Amino acid sequence: MSDKLFDTVLVANRGEIARRVIRTLQDLGIRSVAVYSDADVDAPHVREADVAVRIGPAAASASYLNIDAVVAAAVESGAQAVHPGYGFLSENVAFARTCAVAGIVFIGPGERALDVMGDKIRSKAHVEAHSVPTVPGFSAAGMTDASIADAAARTGYPLLVKPSAGGGGKGMQVVRSHDDLVDALATARRIAAASFGDDTLLLERLIERPRHIEVQVLADSHGHVIHLSERECTLQRRHQKVIEEAPSPVVDASIRARLGAAACAAAASVDYRGAGTVEFLVAGDRPDEFFFIEMNTRLQVEHPVTELVTGIDLVEQQLRIAAGLPLGIAQDDVRLDGHAIEARVYAESPARGFLPAAGTVLAWRAAEGVRTDAAVESGSTVSADYDPMIAKVVAHGADRAETLALLDAALADTVVLGIDTNIGFLRTLIADDAVRAGDLDTGLIDRLPPYENPAPSATALTIAASGVDYFGTGSFRQASGAWRSLNGWRIGADPVERMVTVLDEDGATHAVAVPSSGTSGIRGRWGRAHAASTDTSRDAQAGPAIASDAEGWLWIHTDGATHRLKPLSRRAAMDHRLAQRDAASAATSPELRAPMPGAVVALHHADGATVAAGDRIVTIEAMKMEHPVLAPHDGVLRLDVAVGDQVRRDQILAHVSAEPGPEASAS
């Protein structure tokens, strides 16, 4: 049989996964076709592909989820096959069927596997019939809320409510008592309908303090099924994976063999073809006891850790299998080399409850010595239309301790200026004693103290205070160690200092001593530093990076952390102090403001209604996350937005007046 693959492949995705697939296509000499929405006209994956085709406006429903547009792009570009990546249409049986009708190979499993494993209810019943252990629970399909409540009581609390369709933790709700059930059902249905077009729910017994372990499988059309060992994906927040590693620190050879056998049996039961992942819950105190959760019939976000420890390119294997070739790897050929850990970098604000962030990446710099799969580069726009993950930083070492150290150093050297990210949180997480010991469970992150932004270092404060007159709006520079020695040097005179007030992103002010000679001394040093920044050596890479945004904030990366700082004039510093004093003495504001940019997906009370402190007023969705905005006090509600409105961060959504005003009375 010939090893001929494809001449042209369309990548039906965006961001880092599109770039990653394109990379393998280029390595294999296969022509790559990118698709893009209006929001991604200038995205890196569009430029890196051989051909790019527009498929619609920014909304995913009108572009990346538009089956007809994607298939039309494949036909137009002459693609013989489509790689769906993950998310979007990767597990959509209608998409696979439409590709087949158009004579295009869908790089994924057949319709039966997509149909059975794409529904949590059907897949659970199916694998149970093949002796794979499952978690106790029930399908809520066709049930009323009252009948669901009765069945929930029989199953026993706590329960996990989750959409039957889709994956990635979207829509999952933890319910600990009957009183929480109705709200959880409504939220899960709303997210499921918006994300997957199907609001059918599945309720399962919540296993406390579990580990989440998954097994990578490969299967061809010639009856061969193998596994590539397991990945530990236990460190999650809101059911979204944050850190993944391979192999698991608690899985020994015996458990690995049992997990692998169960995963291969699940895949074989649906005549699986391609790369897939079978996910299990493992009891925290009994790693030899595991339960099937679901099968993801696609490539996983965390596939790089498996690639690094096995040396196998999973995208290449997908292409070979889709082309009808038999697996060239036997189970005995799979060997694990060292340890790999992946950290997901999200555009979000950990200190503000992990709210999604959006904006322009003023500067991006990946760390050296590790694998970084990134969706962004300097100048990229991160919008609220898509998932907040902007990069994956993956370290590979001889053992777990070495890999954790490599990952921490890499995160410290990763520069993202212009938008908030979770990098500081990731470093805090992997430094936790339990994480270092491998004592993990899916609730570990929730038990950590609330994240606080690190205090700006002396270097960061000095750069902010000294550089205020130098930087123009939107400017970006990288600097060497010269910034660390700003001392007010002037020709023929002793250094003279002045005090500058610097505001940090948490509202605190810092008095910083800087040279009083303006920017003349800084410019001289900056010239040397800027010249050094063109050097690709490790020393040049390690220097501070600085950018300014349109609102006058300086984004400064130095000493392994990023800070957003604003130098204040004397008048601005005085105004800030007065504003803080007034805010401390003022009553609670009647204005409810958007905590993040996004879309209004629900209004929980009618205009003019009387509400109580803590009531849900508005729910905003951005980057596949929902956030409720609550009433600050008792009063009468006046709404300023409607369902479907796109809102900016800090935009006024509603007013809650202590007494009915003329507008409320008129309504």
N, C-alpha and C positions, 0 to 999 in steps of 0.2 A: 504494500500500500504506500502511495506517495505521501510525503510529509508536507505537501502543499497546504498552506493555510489560506488566507484571504488576501485579495489585492487592496480592498478598501473597506474600512470599518468606521461606522458612525458611532460616536460616543454620546449617548442620550443623557447627559448629565452636565454638571458645572463644577466649579470650585476645585478643591484639591484632588477629588477622585477623578475628575475629567483629566487633569494634568497627569495624574499617575498612570491612567490607562494609556493616554497618548504617548507617554514615555516608553512603555513596553512596545506599543505599535511601531514607534520609530526604531527601536532596537531591532525589531524583526523585519524592518523594511516594508511595513504595511502603511499605505496611505491612510491618514487619519482625517476624519470630518468632525468638526465641533458644531454644536448648536448653541444658540444664545438668545436670551430675551433682551428687551430694550435696556434693562438694568445692567446687562453684562456686555454691552457693546465693546468696552475697553478691557474686559477681563483677561487675565493671563492665558486661560485655556483657549480663548478665541484666537489669540495671536500665535500660540504654539502649534496649533493644528495645521495641517496642510490646506484644509478648506474649512470655511465657517459659514453656517446658514442661519439666518434669523428665523425664529419660530413664533414670535409673538411679543406682547407687552410684558411688563415686569411681573405681574401676578403669575405664580406658578400654575394656577388652574388654566391660564390662557397661553401658557408656553411649555414649560417642562412637563406638565401633566396633560398636554394636548396631544392625544394619540395620533390624530389625523395629521397634525402639523409635523410631528417627529417622523412619522413614516413617510410623509411627502418629502421631507428633507433627505431622508435616506434614498428614496427613489431618484430624486433630482440630482444628488451627488454621485450616484452610481455605486452606493455602498452595497456590498454583498451581505454584510452582517451588521448588527447593532449591539453594542455593549451598553447595558443600562446603568452600570455603576451600582450604587445603592441608594435607597430612598426613591422618590418620584415614581417612575414606572417599572422599577426593577422587579417587583413581585406581582405585577398586574397581568392577569391571565388574558384579559382583553387585548392588551398591547402585544403580548406574545402571539396571540391568534391573528391579529391584524398584520403583524410582520410576516407570518407564514403565508397569509393570503397574498401579500405583495411579493412573495418569492424571496424574502429576506430572512437570513438566519438570526434568530434571537439567541444571544449568547447567555444562556441560562437553561434551566431545566424545562422539561416538557409540560404540557398543559395540566396533566394529571397531578404532578408534583406541586405546581403552582396552585391548583385548585384546592387540593387537600391540605397542604401545609400553609397556605395563605389564610386559613381560617382557624383560629385557635381552638374553636369548639370541635370542628371536624378533625383537626390534626390530633387532638387529645384522644378522642374516641378511636381514631385509626391506630395510633401507636399502642394504645392499651390492648388492642387485639393482637399486637405483635410482641406482647410480654415486656413492654417498656413501662417502667413505673411512672405514675403521674400523680399530681397534687389533687386532693379531694376538692370538688367544686361542682358547678352546674352552669349550663347555658341559660341566659335570660331571654333568648330569642322568643318573641311572641308573648312574653309574660307582662302582666301589668305590674306597676310598682308594688301593689299590695301582695301579689303572688311572689314577687321577688323577695319581699320582706319576709314572707313565711318561709321560703326556701333558705334564705340567709340565716334565719334563726335555727333551722334544722342543721345546716352545715356548721354553724358556730362562728362567732366573731373571735378575733379580727379577720376581716376579709379584704381581698384585693379585687377591686372592680377594674376591668380593663376591656378595651375594644377587642372584639373578636378578629377584626381585620387589622392589617398593618402591624407595626412593631416599633422598636426604638423607645418604648416606654411612654409614648404619646397617649394622653388621656387616662393613664392609670391613676386610680384614687384608692387610698387606704381608708377603710371604714372600720372603726373600733367599736361602734355601738349602733343600735337601731336609729338613734337620733340623727346620726350623720349620713344615713343611707340615701335619703331623697336628694339632698344637694349633690352628693357624689355621683349618683346616677345621672342627674341633669348635666353636670359638668363633663362626665365621661362621654355621654351621648353627643354633646355639642362638639367636642374636640374630635371625636371619631367621625362624625358626619363631615366636618370641615376638612379633616386630614385624609380620610379614606373613602368618603362617599358612602359609608355604611355605619349606622349607629348601633348595630347589634353588640351586646355586651356579654362578657363571661365573668363569673364571680368564682374566686378560688380561695381556699383557706390560706391565710397569710402565715407563712413559716417565719417565725421570729429568728433574727440574727443568722440568716442563711448566707451562704456563699453562692456566687453566680459563676458557674464554670461552663464553658462551651467547648465543643469539639469541632475542629475543621475537618470536613470530608471532601474527597474528590471521587467522582464516579463518571465512568465513560459509558458509551452506548454499546459496549461489548461485554457488559456484565461485571466489570471490575469496580470494586468500591474499597477505598482505603481511607484511613484517617491520618492527619498530620499532628496528632497529639492535641493537648488542651490549651486553652487560654483562661486565665483568671481575670474576670471582669467584675469583681465584687465592689470595687470602689465606685459608687454611683451617687448621684444627687438628683432627686425628683425622677428616679428610674432612668436617668441618662448616665451612660458610662462616662467616667472621668479619667481613670487610669486603668490600663490593661497590661497584662504581662503574660509571658510564656517562658517556661512552663509554670503551672501553679505551685506555690511553695508547700502545699499540703497534699498534693497528689503523688503517690508513689507508683512504682511500676505496676503493681497489682491493680490498683484503682484505675490507673491509666488504661490498662487493657480492658477492664470492664466498661469504662466510659466509652472507649473507642468502639467496642463491640456493639454497645447499645446504639451509638450514633450511626454506625454503618448499617445496623438492622433497620433503623428508622428510614435511612436514605434508600436502602434497597426495597423497602416495602412500597415505595411509590415510583420505582424504576427511575431513580434520580439520575440526572445527568448534569455534570458541571461541578462548580465549587459551591458548597453550602455549609451551613453551621447549625449544629444541633445544640440547643441550650438546655442546661440543667440547673436546678436548685440543689445545692448540697448542704445538708445539715451541718451547722457550724461545729457542733461537738461530735459529729459522726461523719467524717468525710467519705466513708465508704457507703453512705446512704444518700442516694440522689434521685431526683424526680425530673422527668421531662417537662420543659416549659413550652417550647416551640421550636420550629425549624425555620431558620432564615434562608430562603432559597435564592441567595445572592452572595456577592462578596460583602464582607463586613468592614466597617470602619477600621477595626483593629487588626486587619489582616497583616500589616507590616511586621508585627511581633512574630507571627508564625513564619513569615518569609525570612526574617533574620536568623532565627534559630534552626531552621531547616535548610536554608539556602535554596528554596524552591520559589520561583516567580509564579504566584497564583494566577495572575492575569494571563501569562503565557499558557498555563495549563487550561484555563477557561477557553482560550482560543483554539488550542489543539483539540479539546474535547468537542467544541462546537463544530469544528471542521470534520468530525467523524473519526478522528484518530484514536487509537487505544492509548490508555495510560502507559507512559514509559517508565513509571515508578511502581514498584511493588511495595507492600507493607514493610517488608524487611529492609528496604532501602532507606526508610525514613529514620534519620538520626538527628538528635537534638544537640546543638552546639551552643553551650553557654546559656545566657539569660537575656531576654529583651523586655523592655518596659516602654509603653507609649503613654504620653500625656496629651490630652486634647486641649488645645488653646481655643477658648471661646471669647467672642466679643461680648463681654458682660462686666458688670460692676459688682464684685463680691462684697464690698463694704456696704452696698446698697441692696442687700438681699439678692444678689446675683441677677439683677434686672438686666435685660439685653441692652447692648450699646450699639450705636450706629454712627456713621460718619466717614470721614476720609482718613486713610492711613497716610499720615504725613511722612513716615519713615518705617521701613521694614528691613531687618537684618537677621538672617538665620545664623544659628550657632554652627561652629565647625566641629567636626569629629563625630557627628551623629546624623541620623537620617531625619530630614524635615520635609514633610509633605504639606505644602502651603497653598492656600487659595488666594492669597493676596501678595502684593508687592508694594513698594512705595508708590503712592498715588491712587491705589485701589479704593473704591467706594464700598463700604459695608452697609447694606440697606437692611431694613426690617422685613423685607420680603421673603428671606430665606433663613435657613438654619444658622445659628450664631457661631458654629465652629469655623475658624479661619485657618487653623493649622494643626498638625500633629508632629510632636517632637518625639523621636524614638531612639532610645539608647540601647546598645548591645555590648554586653561585657562577659567576662569569664564566669561570673556568678552574680547572684542577686544583689549582694552588698556593693560590689563594684559598679553594677549597672545603675543602682540608685544614685550613687555618687556622680556618675557620668551624666545622668539625666538632670540632676540638680544643677550641675555646672552649665549644662546646655541651656536650661531654662533661664539661668542668670544672665547668659550671654545673648538671649533672644530679645531683639528690640522691636517693639511695636509702639509707635508714637502717633497720637491723634485720636485714638479710641481706647476706652478702657478694656482691659483683658483680665483673665483669671490667672495670669502667670504667677503673681505673688502668692495667690491661694494655693496653686499647685505645688510651689516650693514648700509652703507650710505643711501641706498634706503629706508629702513624701518624707518630711522630716519627723512626722509623728511617730512616737515610740511603737505603737501598735502596728503601724504600716511597715516600719522597718523590721519588726519581728515577724511579719506575715500573719499577724493575728487579725484577720479581716472579717467583716460582715457587711451586708448591704446598708446597714444603718449607721455605720461608723461616721460618715461625713456629717450626718444630721446631729450627731452627739458632740461634734466639735464646737468650741466656743465661736460666737459670731466673728467673722473675719474683720479685722481692722486694717486700714491702710498703714503701711510702715511709716514711721516718722521720717521726713526727708533728712538725708545725710548732710553733713557740713559741706561736702563737695557740691551736692545738688543745690543747696541754698546759696552758696557762693556763686555758682554759675548763674542762677536765676537773678540774683541781685546785681551781678556784674554785667550780665549780658543784656539787660533791658533795653539799652540804647542801640545795641548792635542789630538785634533781630528785627526783621520786617515780617509782616503778616504772611503766614504760610511758609516761612523759610525753614530750611533744615541744614544742619551741619553735623559732622562727626568730628570729635576732638580727641587729641592724644592726651597724655599726662600733663600737658601744659596747663590745663584748667585747674589742676590740683595745686598750682604754685602761684596763683594770682596774689600779688602782694603789694600792689600800688606803686610799683617801680616807676620813677620818672627820671629823665636825664637831668643831672645836676641838682637833684633834690631828694630829700628823704621821703619815704612813703607816707602818704596822708590818707586817713580813712574817714569815711562818713557812714552813717547808719541808714540802711534801707530796710523797709518793712516788706516782708514777703508773705503772701497769703497762700495757704495750701488748700487742697481740694476739699478738706473737711471743715474749712472755715477758720482754722487756727492761723494766727499770725506769728512771724518769727522776725526778730531784729537781727540784721546781718551787717557786719562791718565790711565795707568794700572800699577800694581806692576812691578818693574824691576827685581824681584827675580825669573824670569822664571816661570815654571809651578809648582814648588814645593808647593807653597801655595795653588794653585788651586786644585792640586790633593787631598790634605787633605780635603778640603771642598767638592770636587767632590765625594769622598768616602761616605760621609754622605748623600749627595744629591742622589746619585745613589741608596743607600739603601732605601731611602724614596720612590723612584720611583716604588718599587715593592709593595708598599702599595696601596690598592684599594680605600682608603678613598678619600673624596672630596678634602681635602687639598693637597694630593699628586697629584691628577689629575690636579689641578689648576697650578702647577708649570710650569716653562718654559720647552720647548722641543727643542732639538738642533740636527741637523744632518749635515753632510758634504757630498758634492757630488763629482763626479769624476773630476770636473773642479776647485776644491778648494774653492767653495762657501760654506758658512755656512748658513743653513736654521734655523732660530730661531723664535720660537713662544713664545711670552711673552706679557703681558699686553693687551691681546685680539687681537693681530695682528701678522702676519707672515712677516718676513723680510728676504731677501737674501743679505748677506753681505760677503765681502772678506777682511780680514786683509792683508795689503801690507807691504812688507819689505821696507826699505829706498830706495833701488834701484828701486823696482817696483813702489813705489809712485812717484819717480822722472820721470820714464818712462811714467807713466800715465799723469803727468802734461805736459810733452813735447808733447805727442800724442794729448792731447786736444788742445794745442796751435797750432800745425800743422794743425789739422782738422779745426780749426776756420778760418785759413788763406787760406786753400786749395780750389780749384775750386770744383764744384759738381762732385762727382765720376761718371765715366762712367759705373760702374758696377751696375747691378740690381740684388739684392739678394732676396732670398726667405724669406718672413716675418714669415713663419711658416713651419713645416714639412707637406708634403702632396703630391698630385698627380697633374701633369700638365694636365689640361683638355681643354685648349684652347690656341692657339697662334694667335694673332690678326693681325700680319703683317708678311710678308715673310722676310727671311734672306736677308740682303742687302737693305731693304726698307729705305726710308727717313721718319723719324717720327718727330713729334712735342712734345714739353714738355706737359705732361699730357695725352698723348695717352696711351690707354691700350696696353700692350705688351704681357703679359702672365697672365693667370688666373689659380690659384692653388685652389684645393679643398681638404679639410680635415675635418673630423668629420661632414659631411653633410653641410659644409659651403664653399662658394666660396669667393676668395679674388683676386682682380685684382692688378697687379703690373704695375705701370705707368712709362713712360719715364721721367727721371729727367730733360731733356733739349732737345732741337732740335739736330738732328744728324742722323747718319747712324746706322742702327741696325745690330748687329751680335748676332744670337741666339746660346745659349749653351745647350739648352734642346729641347726635342721633346714631343709632346702630348703623355701622358701615362707614362712619366718618374716619378719616385718617387724621391722627393728632400728633403734634410735636411734643417732645419732652417739656414738661412744665406748662403746657397749654391748660387753660381753665376748662374743666369738664362740667362742673356744676357748682352751685352755691347752696349751702345749708344755713338758712337764716334762723336765728333764735326766735324771732317773732315773724308772723306773716307780713310781708311787705306789700306795697301796692301791686307789684307785678304778680306776686303769688295770689293775692286776692282776686285780681282781674281774671286770672286763669280759672 
